[in-house]
Amino acid sequence: MSVKRLFWAAGLAAVLAIGGLWTDYLRTADAPLANRETVYFEIGKGQSLSSVAEALRERGLTDKPLWFRLLAWAEKAQSRLKYGEYEIPPQTTPRQLLALFASGKTRHYSLTFVEGWNFRQMAEAMNRQAGLVHRIEGKPPRDVMAMIDAPGEDAEGRFFPDTYFFSRGTEDLELLRRAYRKMQIVLAEEWQGRAQGLPLRNPYEALTLASIVEKETGLPAERPRIAGVFTRRLAKGMLLQTDPTVIYGMGEAYAGNIRAEDLLRDTPYNTYVHAGLPPTPISMPGLGALRAALRPEAGDSLYFVARGDGGHVFSKTLAEHNKAVDQFQKNRHD
């Protein structure tokens, strides 16, 4: 009898133990994880379920990685976990976490390419973004263009300024491809709706002019008027004489001020020396500048000068312009 009792007692203990484990498993599946604030958790490409469960334990999110693995098998989610970085708010349960991992709704980052930036500024902004995989760092712009399947093109001005969203692990090249494609689409659409009789031979020249308009004023209402001045000067064969092109041509030599001698410096971008448009855009123009370049405001002004408050004074004649320069910009190039 003692042996029988021992056998039954052992069996009962086993049943109770199994029942207790089952109860603990069910309770754990729908009990909140340990985090009391939002945390970010990354699943690496090719990472196994066991490795994910162990990483959750190491992060202190769960102390029962085995139950998490069993739950994944029960939910048939073991082969559906998608790599990426996830945002895990407080009160998330293991069951909900598995659904999140299977959904692929990863944490999204954003990066804004600002209107008026040049390519160097774009590249620096991407290099500072920790969520991106950096492929272009240290590479010449021409090489970068080849890497995004645009060989032979100059990088300046080719990308549309906008806010781009991405998940961790995205390559910087992918962001550039998206911005490049968007600029191609926008430029083609705006070119189709251009005003008649413009002194622009192709969309690239429109892009170049728009990049100058973008740098000349931050006032949206002024862009068509400034574009009008430039198109009239181009049509008449006059020098554009625009400071942003001089600054661009100076490169790192520009220290925040243009001197009179800089206006005579013979660079390909010095529109005080060379007639017509510069060889490439000088910045990344936004939609407003593109539209202004292709639909400039009609008028007869041929000159403008900054007032010092963000706006400009426009003049029809050189004599009027010189008076405005004396009034507002007398010491500008001293």
Secondary structure, DSSP 8 states (H G I E B T S, - for coil): -HHHHHHHHHHHHHHHHHHHHHHHHHHHHTS--S-SS-EEEEE-TT--HHHHHHHHHHTTS-S-HHHHHHHHHHTT-TT----EEEEE-TT--HHHHHHHHHHT---EEEEE--TT--HHHHHHHHHH-TTEE-SSTT--HHHHHHHTT-TT---TT-S---EEEEETTEEHHHHHHHHHHHHHHHHHHHHHT--TT-S--SHHHHHHHHHHHHHH-S-GGGHHHHHHHHHHHHHHT-----HHHHHHHHGGG--S---GGGGG---TT-TTTS-SS-SS-SS---HHHHHHHHS-------EEEE-SSS-EEEESSHHHHHHHHHHH-TTTT-
